[in-house]
Amino acid sequence: MFNTKIPLYAICIIIAILSGLFFIYNNVKILKFKKEEIIGLLIYIGLGTIFGAKYFTFITNSKEFNGIFEFSKIGLSSYGAIIGIIILIFIFSKQYKKRFQDLVYVLLTSIPLMYSIGKIGCFVAGCCYGIKYNRPLSVTYNYSYTAPIGISLFPIQLLEAITFMIIFIYVFIKSKKQKPNNILIGKIFVICATSKFLLDYLRMSHVGKLLSINQLVSVLFILIGLYLTFKKNKVQ
């Protein structure tokens, strides 16, 4: 792996957030929000992404940080970002009297896209690294602050990036053909959470564990997704 002083991780995270906000902005047009409402929603989502991602990392790794929350030193959690976004758009829905379901729907294309781009950042930085893997396509870090140096690893970050880019394309096509509905929201929850659950087995952080925190949260989102799908089918 190459070494560089360019903050590639930060660049990828910024691109991920901006890309997500771009698709949210385009999706929210169908809801005919006022200009100030669209700006407010984008601000809420941006704040939910950053603070949710960092606080989740801090809460689940508080011992590592000695119980001290230092914003700049704490990494980003994808599930933390999603939870943060959901909390803030729920507040937004109450504040501006909008349907929560519609707000979740406009997020569908952006979530897998942001995650995919963010994982490229993880790959170049070495965080969220994979299990030991001394075969073709393995990657060895010689500069990372987080990944073990000089050990061949499975490039799980790239596999996650590819997987969620495919999911993004699928969701983008589906969302263009359907109006906001629980079935599609439920399906996307299940697809994304199941992918996260399975891919987590290839992370070094999973070694020695029955289920990781990411997998436990994945199970929660899978159940929510199944509930939304079943509830909609029952109504029909």
C-alpha positions in Angstrom: 0.0 0.0 0.0 1.1 3.5 -0.8 1.8 6.2 1.8 0.7 9.8 1.3 0.2 13.0 3.3 -3.0 13.7 1.5 -6.0 13.1 3.9 -7.7 10.6 1.6 -9.9 9.2 4.4 -11.3 12.7 5.1 -11.7 13.4 1.4 -13.7 10.2 0.9 -16.0 11.0 3.9 -16.6 14.5 2.6 -17.4 13.1 -0.9 -19.7 10.5 0.6 -21.7 13.0 2.6 -21.9 15.5 -0.3 -23.0 12.7 -2.7 -25.6 11.6 -0.2 -27.0 15.1 0.3 -27.1 15.6 -3.5 -29.4 12.5 -4.0 -31.5 13.5 -1.0 -31.9 17.0 -2.4 -33.1 15.5 -5.7 -35.4 13.0 -4.0 -37.0 15.5 -1.7 -38.2 17.5 -4.7 -41.0 15.0 -5.2 -42.4 15.9 -1.8 -42.7 19.6 -2.8 -41.0 21.0 0.3 -40.4 24.7 0.6 -36.8 25.9 0.1 -36.2 26.5 3.8 -37.6 23.1 4.6 -35.2 21.4 2.2 -32.2 23.3 3.6 -33.4 22.4 7.1 -33.7 18.7 6.2 -30.2 18.7 4.7 -28.7 20.3 7.8 -30.5 17.9 10.1 -29.2 14.9 8.0 -25.7 16.3 7.9 -25.6 16.8 11.7 -27.2 13.4 12.3 -24.6 11.7 10.1 -21.5 13.2 11.8 -22.6 13.2 15.4 -24.4 9.9 15.2 -21.4 8.2 13.7 -19.0 9.6 16.3 -21.2 9.1 19.4 -22.0 5.5 18.4 -18.3 4.8 18.0 -17.6 6.4 21.4 -20.4 4.6 23.2 -19.4 1.2 21.8 -15.6 1.8 22.5 -15.7 4.0 25.6 -12.9 2.0 27.3 -10.6 2.6 24.3 -11.1 6.3 24.7 -10.9 6.2 28.5 -14.4 7.6 28.7 -13.3 10.9 27.2 -15.1 12.2 24.1 -12.6 13.9 21.8 -14.5 14.8 18.6 -11.4 14.9 16.3 -10.0 11.6 17.5 -13.1 9.4 17.3 -13.8 7.5 14.1 -17.1 7.2 12.3 -19.6 4.3 12.6 -21.9 3.6 9.7 -24.7 2.4 11.9 -24.2 5.3 14.2 -24.7 7.6 11.2 -27.9 5.9 10.2 -29.3 6.0 13.8 -28.3 9.7 14.1 -30.0 10.5 10.8 -33.2 8.6 11.8 -33.4 10.4 15.1 -32.9 13.8 13.5 -35.4 13.3 10.6 -37.9 12.1 13.2 -37.4 15.3 15.0 -37.7 17.2 11.7 -40.9 15.4 10.9 -42.5 16.5 14.1 -41.2 20.0 13.9 -42.3 20.6 10.3 -45.3 18.2 10.4 -44.0 15.9 7.6 -44.6 12.2 7.1 -41.7 10.3 8.7 -42.1 7.5 6.0 -41.6 10.0 3.2 -38.4 11.3 4.8 -37.0 7.8 5.2 -37.9 7.1 1.6 -35.8 10.0 0.3 -32.8 8.6 2.2 -32.9 5.2 0.5 -30.6 5.9 -2.4 -28.1 8.0 -0.4 -27.4 5.5 2.5 -25.8 2.7 0.4 -24.0 5.2 -1.7 -22.5 7.1 1.3 -21.5 3.8 2.8 -19.8 2.6 -0.4 -17.8 5.7 -0.8 -16.9 5.8 2.9 -15.6 2.3 2.7 -13.1 3.4 0.1 -11.8 5.9 2.7 -11.6 3.1 5.2 -9.5 1.1 2.7 -6.9 3.8 2.1 -6.7 4.6 5.8 -6.5 0.9 6.9 -9.4 1.1 9.4 -12.1 -1.6 9.5 -9.5 -4.0 8.1 -10.2 -7.6 7.2 -9.0 -11.0 8.5 -5.6 -12.4 7.8 -5.6 -13.5 4.2 -2.4 -14.6 2.3 -3.9 -15.2 -1.1 -4.5 -13.3 -4.3 -6.1 -9.8 -3.9 -4.7 -9.6 -0.3 -3.5 -6.2 0.9 -0.6 -5.3 3.2 -0.4 -2.0 5.0 3.0 -0.4 5.8 1.8 3.0 7.0 -1.7 2.7 8.7 -2.3 3.9 12.2 -5.0 1.3 12.7 -4.3 -1.8 10.6 -1.5 -4.2 11.5 1.7 -3.5 9.7 3.3 -6.0 7.3 0.5 -8.6 7.5 -1.5 -9.8 4.5 -5.2 -9.0 5.0 -8.5 -9.6 3.2 -9.6 -6.3 1.5 -13.0 -6.3 3.2 -13.4 -2.6 2.8 -13.3 -2.9 -1.0 -15.7 -5.8 -1.0 -18.1 -3.7 1.1 -17.7 -0.8 -1.2 -18.6 -2.9 -4.3 -21.5 -4.6 -2.6 -23.1 -1.4 -1.4 -22.5 0.3 -4.8 -24.5 -2.5 -6.4 -27.2 -2.0 -3.7 -27.2 1.7 -4.5 -27.8 1.1 -8.2 -30.6 -1.4 -7.4 -32.3 1.1 -5.0 -31.9 4.0 -7.4 -33.7 2.1 -10.1 -36.4 0.8 -7.8 -37.1 4.2 -6.2 -37.6 5.8 -9.6 -40.4 3.3 -10.4 -42.2 3.4 -7.1 -43.9 5.9 -4.8 -42.9 6.0 -1.1 -44.1 2.7 0.5 -43.2 0.4 3.4 -42.4 -2.6 1.2 -39.5 -1.0 -0.6 -38.2 0.6 2.7 -38.4 -2.8 4.4 -36.7 -4.6 1.6 -33.8 -2.1 1.5 -33.4 -2.4 5.3 -33.2 -6.2 5.0 -30.8 -6.2 2.0 -28.4 -3.6 3.6 -28.5 -5.1 7.1 -28.1 -8.7 5.8 -25.1 -7.6 3.7 -23.5 -5.9 6.7 -24.2 -8.9 8.9 -22.5 -11.4 6.5 -19.6 -9.2 5.5 -18.7 -8.6 9.2 -17.4 -12.2 9.4 -14.5 -11.1 7.2 -13.4 -8.3 9.5 -10.6 -8.8 11.9 -12.7 -7.2 14.7 -15.1 -10.2 14.5 -12.5 -12.8 15.2 -13.2 -14.6 18.5 -16.7 -13.2 18.8 -20.0 -15.0 18.4 -21.7 -11.8 17.2 -20.2 -8.3 16.9 -22.1 -5.1 17.8 -22.5 -4.4 14.1 -24.2 -7.8 13.6 -26.5 -7.2 16.6 -27.6 -3.9 15.1 -27.9 -5.6 11.7 -30.3 -8.1 13.3 -32.4 -5.2 14.6 -32.6 -3.5 11.2 -33.4 -6.9 9.6 -36.4 -7.3 12.0 -37.5 -3.7 11.4 -37.3 -4.3 7.6 -39.3 -7.6 7.8 -41.9 -5.8 10.0 -42.3 -3.0 7.5 -42.7 -5.4 4.6 -45.1 -7.7 6.5 -47.2 -4.8 7.8 -47.6 -3.4 4.2 -48.5 -6.8 2.8 -51.0 -7.3 5.5 -52.7 -3.9 4.7 -52.8 -4.9 1.0 
